[in-house]
Every structure is written in structure tokens, then in C-alpha cells.
Amino acid sequence: MDQVVNWSLIVKIVISFLAGALIGLEREKARVSVTAESEKFVETPGVRSFGFISLLGCFTMILPEYIFLLKHPYPGFAISIVIAGLIMAILAFYSYYRLVLAKEAGITTLVALVLAYTIGATIGLGLIIEGIAVSVFATFMLAVKLSIEKAIKGVTYRELLSALEIGIIVFLLGPFFMGSDVTDPLLHIINIRVLYIFFVIILILSYIGYMTMKIVGPSALTYFAFFGGLVHSEATVISLGKIARDLGKGMIAVKGALTASLAMIIRNVFLLLGLIAFSMPIGEQSYLIEHIALAASPAILIGLFLLKVIGRGIGELKPGAKFPSEKPISYAIAFKAVIVFLAILVMNTYAALIGGNFGALVSAALGGLMSAEAVIFSSFSLMIGYRIAPKIMLASSLLAVAVALLNKIIFLKTCEIDKKSLRTIFFYQLLLSTPFLITSLYLVIALKP
């Protein structure tokens, strides 16, 4: 009788060996690197050793099923126990040799051997993709050891504590706030969840800005300002204002506000274009798109020109200057920003009670202080519900963007930076907002529906 080849078993055997050998390859390369640097030969398991350990792990799982297919299964399990015991003996002997005889510190290779055996057992159980994923991830973590050490070498205990505080606020308090939709009992407009999200965003961006500044340097803040502005321009400007205050360099706040504002303009332009494309007939889109371009193009060109004049980078520190040793997050600044947010929200709500187009424009002006995106979405909702005309919708949206550009000065005042920098920021933000203000006014006065 011809014996049927079990190809799935062969695949498991081959893959288990390769998964272990991958870890062994990294360990062997690490040994060569250490030997070259210290000129001292270090004996560690390599490709074959890790591959065979993983293969034994695979056999531990498959032997009971494929070797002893008898009525009584215990002999198969007995061999699995013997293999597991053999592995434990090998690991114990290697540990004794490395720690006692060779007097070499560290248990990373020992743990990697145990992991290789576990990966082989996982593949033997049929979890092939999972086993390969663990092997790749483990190899990656072993390979980036030096990069991780370099990244965390300069992290102080206070910076680590700040990260843990943010973790507690996000992961322990987050489910409580995010799972509730509680509003204030008087006006029913202050949503606790929205306030919590705003507070957390400020803390997270403040921490990221601090660590980016410390690890990479001031030039990296340009990228932080732009990409942070795409996410939340107000919170980004607040975090940059805090850094500017700590370092006594107001130019960081000036360039940061300008860069974050450009990112906000780009984000809102694409938001408007997307909403117009998906909510209006093609024939009605052209004049709206033309006026979006009329407002945004000059503003973006002005912003790029200003960055060119004052320099694209967000300043360089003087020789010998040190980064402040205080905590990278400031609860005082975050709470001040939340209070400003609350005040703007209340004013916006009362303005929205005014009916008609005038009410929509007043609400947009006040709403832009809080969130231009919220004004854009609400204006589109009113337009779709035939409460306002398309031109008023666009005028409200552009007005909100203009006010959102000017509101940076309000939030930066909470950071207590120097008055000269505040005046410069206000002038630059006014230049950026002017095309939006003019276009919005033109839509209201001159453009027919």
C-alpha cells in the first residue's frame, strides 16, 4: 500500500525551521558586530541552533497526532513531554555556561531561544501566519535595540512620568468620558466629551512638541507645526507657544503659528471641496470652487512668502542653550485653553439663536473662534436643509476660516509669550485672513444666488 505524503506536515516543519532561523540570523549578525567592536569573541547560538529549537517546538505539537495514531494516545504525549524536557535541559545548560562559566551578562538570547521554541510550537498547532508574525516582530525588536537605546537614553524620569500621566488620562479616564454624552444642566450646550477631547489633544500635542524639540532639535518643529496644524491647529499653536515661552524665543511661536495656519487653510479647503463635490450638482459647483480658490490662493501665497522672508525653519537655539527641565506638559495652559473654548462655545450658541442669514454669519464668525470645521459642517447642513443659500453657506465657511486664523492670538495669550511676538503673529494672521474676509464679504453683498 502506497504511503500518502502529508504535505501540510512538511510545510509546518520547513516554516518552523525558517521562523526560528530568522531570529538566529539576527543573533548571529549581532554577535559579529559585537566581536568587531570589542575585539572579543562572543559565542552565541546562530541560524541553525535557533532553527532546530523552533523545529523541536513544532515536533512537540505534531508528534502526538502524526506518530502515535493508536487507540491509546498517551505514548505520543509522553514523547512531547520528553522533547519539552530536553529543550529545558538545553536552555538550562546554556544559561549555566553563559552566566557562570563565560560570565556574560544579559538574558536576551536565552529569552529568544525560548521564544523560538514557542514559535515552533505555535506553527505545529497550525497557527502558521501567527507564528511567522511573531518571528518577524521578535527579530525586528532585537534588531532595533541600538535605536531604541539611543531614543530613550536622554528621557528623564519627569518626562516618563508625564507620558504615564497622559496614559492615565487617556486609557483610564477616557472610557468614562467617551462613553457618556453629558451636557450642562442649564444651557445643554457644553458637552463634557468634547471638552475632554480638546483637553487631551492639547496635552498630547504639547508632549509631542516638547520631545520632538528635545530629541531632534528646533528644525523638527516645522514639521510638527504643519502636521499638527492638519490635526488641530489651536492645540498645536498652544504647544508651540509653551515651548517659545520656556525657551524665551518668541520666533518659535511666530513661525509655528504661521506654519500651522497654512496647514489649517489647506485642510479646510479640501474639506470644502469634498463637501461641495459630494453634496451639490456639478452645474452649481463651479462658482463656489472659483471663490474658494479666490480666497485660499492669495492666503497660501502670502503665507509661503512670509515663511520665505523670516526663514522656513522654526529658529535655532543659541550655542550652549539648554532645554528647560520642567515637565513637558502644562495642565495650567490646557485648563486655560478649555476655559477659552467654553466661553467661545457659549457665545456661538447664543448667536446661532438669531434667525436668517445674519444669524448664520454671526454664528460663523463666533464659531470660527472655536472650530472652523464645525462651522463648515453646520453651514452645509443648513444649506442641504434649504435654510440658507449656497452663497451664504460659502460666505459663512470662509468667514469661519478667517476668524480661525485670527483666533491663534487668543490662545497664544494663555502661553504668556512676549508682546512683540504677539503683535507680529497678529499682523501675519491678519494678512492670511484678509483674502477670506474680502471674499466672504463679496459673496454676501455682490454675488447673486
C-alpha positions as CSV (number, residue, x, y, z in Angstrom):
1,M,0.0,0.0,0.0
2,D,1.5,3.4,-1.1
3,Q,2.1,5.8,1.7
4,V,0.4,9.2,1.3
5,V,2.7,12.2,1.7
6,N,1.4,14.7,4.2
7,W,2.4,17.9,2.6
8,S,0.9,20.1,5.3
9,L,3.2,18.4,7.9
10,I,6.2,19.1,5.7
11,V,5.2,22.7,5.2
12,K,4.9,23.1,9.0
13,I,8.4,21.6,9.5
14,V,10.0,23.9,6.9
15,I,8.3,27.0,8.1
16,S,9.0,26.4,11.8
17,F,12.7,26.0,11.0
18,L,12.8,29.2,8.9
19,A,10.9,31.1,11.5
20,G,13.5,30.2,14.2
21,A,16.4,30.7,11.8
22,L,15.3,34.2,11.1
23,I,15.8,35.1,14.8
24,G,19.1,33.2,14.8
25,L,20.2,35.2,11.8
26,E,19.8,38.4,13.7
27,R,21.6,37.0,16.8
28,E,24.5,35.9,14.6
29,K,24.8,39.3,12.9
30,A,24.7,40.9,16.4
31,R,27.5,38.6,17.6
32,V,29.6,39.6,14.6
33,S,29.0,43.3,15.3
34,V,29.9,43.0,19.0
35,T,33.0,40.9,18.2
36,A,34.2,43.5,15.7
37,E,33.7,46.4,18.1
38,S,35.1,44.8,21.3
39,E,37.6,42.5,19.6
40,K,36.4,39.8,21.9
41,F,34.8,36.6,20.5
42,V,31.3,36.1,21.9
43,E,29.8,32.6,21.4
44,T,26.1,32.7,20.8
45,P,23.6,30.4,19.1
46,G,23.1,31.2,15.4
47,V,20.9,30.3,12.5
48,R,21.0,26.5,12.8
49,S,20.6,26.5,16.6
50,F,17.5,28.7,16.6
51,G,16.1,26.9,13.6
52,F,16.4,23.5,15.3
53,I,15.0,24.8,18.6
54,S,11.9,26.0,16.7
55,L,11.7,22.7,14.8
56,L,11.7,20.8,18.1
57,G,8.8,23.1,19.3
58,C,6.9,22.1,16.1
59,F,7.6,18.4,16.8
60,T,6.3,18.8,20.3
61,M,2.9,19.6,19.0
62,I,2.7,17.4,15.9
63,L,4.1,14.1,17.3
64,P,1.0,13.0,19.2
65,E,-1.1,13.4,16.1
66,Y,1.1,12.0,13.4
67,I,3.3,9.4,15.0
68,F,1.2,7.5,17.5
69,L,-2.1,7.2,15.8
70,L,-3.1,4.4,18.2
71,K,-6.2,3.8,20.4
72,H,-4.1,4.9,23.4
73,P,-2.7,8.4,22.8
74,Y,-0.5,8.7,25.9
75,P,2.8,7.5,24.2
76,G,2.6,10.5,21.8
77,F,2.1,12.9,24.6
78,A,5.0,11.2,26.5
79,I,7.3,11.9,23.6
80,S,6.2,15.5,23.6
81,I,7.0,15.8,27.3
82,V,10.4,14.3,26.6
83,I,11.1,16.8,23.9
84,A,10.0,19.7,26.1
85,G,12.2,18.4,28.9
86,L,15.1,18.1,26.5
87,I,14.6,21.8,25.5
88,M,14.5,22.8,29.1
89,A,17.8,20.9,29.8
90,I,19.5,22.6,26.8
91,L,18.4,26.0,27.9
92,A,19.5,25.3,31.5
93,F,22.9,24.2,30.3
94,Y,23.3,27.2,28.0
95,S,22.3,29.5,30.8
96,Y,24.8,28.0,33.2
97,Y,27.5,28.2,30.6
98,R,26.8,31.8,29.7
99,L,26.2,33.3,33.1
100,V,28.5,31.2,35.3
101,L,31.4,29.9,33.1
102,A,31.6,32.6,30.5
103,K,30.4,35.3,33.0
104,E,28.4,37.2,30.3
105,A,25.6,39.3,31.4
106,G,22.2,39.5,29.7
107,I,19.4,37.0,29.1
108,T,18.1,38.3,25.7
109,T,19.5,35.4,23.7
110,L,18.1,32.9,26.3
111,V,14.7,34.5,26.1
112,A,14.9,34.5,22.2
113,L,15.6,30.7,22.4
114,V,12.5,30.2,24.5
115,L,10.6,32.3,22.0
116,A,11.9,30.3,19.1
117,Y,10.6,27.1,20.7
118,T,7.2,28.7,21.3
119,I,7.0,29.9,17.7
120,G,7.7,26.4,16.5
121,A,5.0,25.0,18.8
122,T,2.6,27.7,17.5
123,I,3.3,26.7,13.9
124,G,2.9,23.0,14.9
125,L,-0.6,23.8,16.1
126,G,-1.5,25.1,12.7
127,L,-1.2,28.8,13.5
128,I,1.3,29.4,10.7
129,I,0.6,33.1,10.0
130,E,0.6,33.9,13.7
131,G,3.9,32.1,14.2
132,I,5.6,33.9,11.3
133,A,4.2,37.3,12.5
134,V,5.7,36.7,16.0
135,S,9.0,35.7,14.4
136,V,9.2,38.8,12.3
137,F,8.2,41.0,15.2
138,A,10.7,39.5,17.6
139,T,13.5,39.8,15.0
140,F,12.6,43.4,14.4
141,M,12.7,44.2,18.1
142,L,16.1,42.5,18.5
143,A,17.5,44.4,15.5
144,V,16.4,47.9,16.6
145,K,17.9,47.5,20.1
146,L,20.5,50.2,19.5
147,S,18.0,52.6,18.0
148,I,15.7,52.2,21.0
149,E,18.5,52.7,23.4
150,K,19.5,55.9,21.6
151,A,15.9,57.2,21.6
152,I,15.3,56.6,25.4
153,K,18.8,57.4,26.6
154,G,18.0,61.1,27.1
155,V,14.5,60.6,28.5
156,T,14.3,61.8,32.1
157,Y,12.2,60.4,34.8
158,R,10.0,63.5,34.8
159,E,9.4,63.1,31.0
160,L,8.5,59.5,31.5
161,L,6.1,60.4,34.4
162,S,4.4,63.0,32.1
163,A,3.8,60.3,29.5
164,L,2.3,58.0,32.2
165,E,0.1,60.8,33.3
166,I,-1.2,61.2,29.8
167,G,-1.7,57.5,29.6
168,I,-3.8,57.5,32.8
169,I,-5.9,60.4,31.4
170,V,-6.5,58.7,28.1
171,F,-6.8,55.0,29.0
172,L,-8.3,55.1,32.5
173,L,-10.4,58.2,32.4
174,G,-11.1,58.1,28.6
175,P,-13.7,55.3,28.6
176,F,-15.7,57.2,31.2
177,F,-15.8,60.5,29.3
178,M,-16.0,59.0,25.8
179,G,-18.8,56.6,26.8
180,S,-21.0,59.5,28.1
181,D,-22.9,62.2,26.3
182,V,-23.4,64.5,29.3
183,T,-24.2,68.2,28.8
184,D,-24.5,71.0,31.2
185,P,-27.9,71.2,33.0
186,L,-28.5,74.9,32.3
187,L,-27.8,75.6,28.6
188,H,-27.4,72.0,27.3
189,I,-24.6,73.1,25.0
190,I,-21.4,72.2,26.9
191,N,-20.6,68.6,26.0
192,I,-18.2,67.0,28.5
193,R,-16.9,64.6,25.9
194,V,-15.9,67.4,23.6
195,L,-14.1,69.3,26.4
196,Y,-12.3,66.1,27.4
197,I,-11.1,65.5,23.8
198,F,-9.9,69.1,23.5
199,F,-8.0,68.9,26.8
200,V,-6.4,65.6,25.8
201,I,-5.3,66.8,22.4
202,I,-3.6,69.8,24.0
203,L,-1.7,67.6,26.4
204,I,-0.7,65.1,23.8
205,L,0.5,67.7,21.2
206,S,2.3,69.6,24.0
207,Y,4.2,66.4,24.9
208,I,5.0,65.5,21.3
209,G,6.2,69.0,20.6
210,Y,8.4,69.0,23.7
211,M,10.0,65.6,23.0
212,T,10.4,66.5,19.3
213,M,12.2,69.7,20.2
214,K,14.5,67.9,22.7
215,I,15.4,64.8,20.6
216,V,15.6,66.2,17.0
217,G,16.1,69.9,17.5
218,P,14.3,73.1,16.6
219,S,14.2,72.4,12.9
220,A,11.8,69.4,13.5
221,L,9.2,71.8,15.0
222,T,8.5,73.0,11.4
223,Y,7.1,69.5,10.6
224,F,5.4,69.3,13.9
225,A,3.7,72.6,13.3
226,F,2.5,71.7,9.9
227,F,1.2,68.1,10.6
228,G,-0.1,69.2,14.0
229,G,-2.0,72.0,12.2
230,L,-3.6,69.5,10.0
231,V,-5.0,67.7,13.1
232,H,-5.8,70.6,15.4
233,S,-4.2,74.0,14.7
234,E,-5.3,75.6,18.0
235,A,-3.8,72.8,20.2
236,T,-0.6,72.8,18.1
237,V,-0.2,76.6,18.4
238,I,-0.7,76.3,22.2
239,S,2.0,73.6,22.5
240,L,4.4,75.7,20.4
241,G,3.6,78.8,22.4
242,K,4.5,76.9,25.5
243,I,7.9,75.9,24.0
244,A,8.5,79.5,22.9
245,R,7.8,80.8,26.4
246,D,10.1,78.2,28.1
247,L,13.0,78.9,25.7
248,G,12.4,82.7,25.6
249,K,12.3,82.5,21.7
250,G,9.1,84.2,20.5
251,M,10.1,83.4,16.9
252,I,9.2,79.8,17.5
253,A,5.6,80.9,18.2
254,V,5.6,83.3,15.2
255,K,6.8,80.7,12.7
256,G,4.8,77.9,14.4
257,A,1.5,79.8,14.2
258,L,2.2,80.7,10.5
259,T,3.0,77.1,9.6
260,A,0.1,75.6,11.5
261,S,-2.3,78.2,9.9
262,L,-1.2,77.2,6.4
263,A,-1.9,73.6,7.2
264,M,-5.3,74.6,8.6
265,I,-6.1,76.5,5.4
266,I,-5.1,73.5,3.2
267,R,-7.2,71.2,5.4
268,N,-10.3,73.4,5.3
269,V,-10.0,74.0,1.5
270,F,-10.0,70.3,0.8
271,L,-12.9,69.8,3.3
272,L,-15.0,72.4,1.4
273,L,-14.1,71.0,-2.0
274,G,-15.0,67.5,-0.8
275,L,-18.4,68.5,0.6
276,I,-19.2,70.5,-2.5
277,A,-18.3,67.6,-4.7
278,F,-20.4,65.1,-2.9
279,S,-23.4,67.3,-2.0
280,M,-24.1,69.5,-4.9
281,P,-24.8,69.1,-8.7
282,I,-21.9,69.7,-11.0
283,G,-23.5,72.7,-12.5
284,E,-23.7,74.5,-9.2
285,Q,-20.2,73.8,-8.1
286,S,-18.2,76.0,-10.4
287,Y,-18.8,79.4,-8.9
288,L,-18.3,78.1,-5.3
289,I,-15.0,76.5,-6.3
290,E,-13.9,79.7,-8.0
291,H,-14.5,81.7,-4.9
292,I,-12.7,79.1,-2.7
293,A,-9.7,79.5,-5.0
294,L,-10.1,83.3,-4.9
295,A,-9.8,83.2,-1.1
296,A,-7.3,80.4,-0.5
297,S,-4.8,81.0,-3.2
298,P,-3.7,84.5,-2.1
299,A,-3.6,83.4,1.6
300,I,-1.4,80.4,0.8
301,L,1.0,82.5,-1.3
302,I,1.2,85.2,1.4
303,G,2.0,82.5,4.0
304,L,4.7,80.9,1.9
305,F,6.2,84.3,1.1
306,L,6.3,85.2,4.9
307,L,7.9,81.9,5.7
308,K,10.5,82.6,2.9
309,V,11.2,86.0,4.3
310,I,11.5,85.0,8.0
311,G,13.0,81.6,7.3
312,R,11.3,78.2,6.9
313,G,12.9,76.7,10.0
314,I,11.5,77.5,13.4
315,G,14.6,79.1,14.7
316,E,17.9,77.7,16.1
317,L,19.0,77.9,19.7
318,K,22.0,79.9,20.8
319,P,25.2,77.9,21.5
320,G,25.1,76.5,25.0
321,A,21.3,77.0,25.4
322,K,19.7,74.2,27.3
323,F,16.2,72.8,27.0
324,P,14.1,73.7,30.1
325,S,14.0,70.9,32.7
326,E,10.3,71.4,33.7
327,K,7.6,68.9,32.8
328,P,6.8,68.7,29.1
329,I,3.0,69.1,29.8
330,S,1.3,72.0,31.5
331,Y,-2.1,71.4,33.0
332,A,-2.5,75.2,33.6
333,I,-2.2,76.0,30.0
334,A,-4.5,73.2,29.0
335,F,-7.2,74.3,31.5
336,K,-6.9,78.0,30.3
337,A,-7.4,76.8,26.7
338,V,-10.5,74.8,27.8
339,I,-11.9,77.9,29.6
340,V,-11.4,80.0,26.4
341,F,-13.1,77.2,24.4
342,L,-16.1,77.2,26.8
343,A,-16.5,80.9,26.5
344,I,-16.5,80.8,22.7
345,L,-18.9,77.9,22.7
346,V,-21.5,79.8,24.8
347,M,-21.2,82.9,22.6
348,N,-21.6,80.9,19.5
349,T,-24.7,79.2,20.7
350,Y,-26.5,82.4,21.6
351,A,-25.5,83.9,18.2
352,A,-27.0,80.9,16.5
353,L,-30.4,81.7,18.0
354,I,-30.6,84.7,15.7
355,G,-32.5,83.7,12.6
356,G,-31.8,84.2,8.9
357,N,-28.6,84.9,7.1
358,F,-27.4,87.4,9.6
359,G,-27.6,84.8,12.3
360,A,-25.7,82.3,10.2
361,L,-22.9,84.8,9.6
362,V,-22.7,85.9,13.2
363,S,-22.7,82.3,14.3
364,A,-19.9,81.5,11.8
365,A,-17.8,84.4,13.0
366,L,-18.1,83.3,16.6
367,G,-17.9,79.6,15.7
368,G,-14.6,80.2,13.8
369,L,-13.1,81.2,17.2
370,M,-13.8,77.7,18.3
371,S,-13.7,75.4,15.3
372,A,-13.9,76.4,11.6
373,E,-14.5,72.7,10.7
374,A,-17.7,72.7,12.9
375,V,-18.9,75.8,11.2
376,I,-18.3,74.4,7.7
377,F,-20.2,71.2,8.5
378,S,-23.1,73.1,10.2
379,S,-23.3,75.5,7.3
380,F,-23.5,72.6,4.8
381,S,-26.3,71.0,6.9
382,L,-28.3,74.3,6.8
383,M,-27.8,74.6,3.1
384,I,-28.8,71.0,2.4
385,G,-31.9,71.6,4.6
386,Y,-32.7,74.7,2.4
387,R,-32.3,77.0,5.4
388,I,-29.6,79.2,3.8
389,A,-28.5,79.7,0.2
390,P,-25.2,78.2,-1.2
391,K,-23.6,81.7,-1.3
392,I,-24.3,82.2,2.4
393,M,-23.0,78.7,3.2
394,L,-19.7,79.5,1.5
395,A,-19.6,83.0,3.0
396,S,-20.1,81.6,6.4
397,S,-17.4,78.9,5.9
398,L,-14.8,81.4,4.6
399,L,-15.6,83.8,7.4
400,A,-15.1,81.0,9.9
401,V,-11.7,80.2,8.4
402,A,-10.7,83.9,8.6
403,V,-11.7,84.1,12.2
404,A,-10.0,80.8,12.9
405,L,-6.8,82.3,11.6
406,L,-7.2,85.3,13.9
407,N,-8.1,83.2,17.0
408,K,-4.5,82.0,17.3
409,I,-3.6,85.2,19.1
410,I,-6.3,84.5,21.8
411,F,-4.9,81.0,22.5
412,L,-1.3,82.2,22.5
413,K,-2.0,84.8,25.1
414,T,-2.6,82.0,27.5
415,C,1.0,80.9,26.9
416,E,2.3,84.2,28.2
417,I,4.8,84.9,25.4
418,D,6.3,88.3,24.8
419,K,4.1,91.1,23.4
420,K,6.3,91.8,20.4
421,S,5.9,88.3,19.2
422,L,2.1,88.5,19.8
423,R,1.9,91.7,17.7
424,T,3.9,90.0,14.9
425,I,1.7,87.0,15.0
426,F,-1.5,89.1,14.9
427,F,-0.1,91.0,11.8
428,Y,0.8,87.8,10.0
429,Q,-2.5,86.2,10.8
430,L,-4.4,89.3,9.7
431,L,-2.6,89.1,6.3
432,L,-3.6,85.5,5.9
433,S,-7.2,86.1,6.9
434,T,-7.8,89.2,4.6
435,P,-8.5,87.2,1.4
436,F,-11.0,85.1,3.2
437,L,-12.7,88.2,4.8
438,I,-12.9,90.0,1.4
439,T,-14.3,87.0,-0.5
440,S,-16.8,86.3,2.2
441,L,-18.0,90.0,2.2
442,Y,-18.2,89.9,-1.6
443,L,-20.4,86.8,-1.5
444,V,-22.8,88.4,0.9
445,I,-23.0,91.8,-0.9
446,A,-22.3,91.4,-4.6
447,L,-22.9,87.8,-5.7
448,K,-26.4,86.8,-6.7
449,P,-27.8,83.4,-5.6
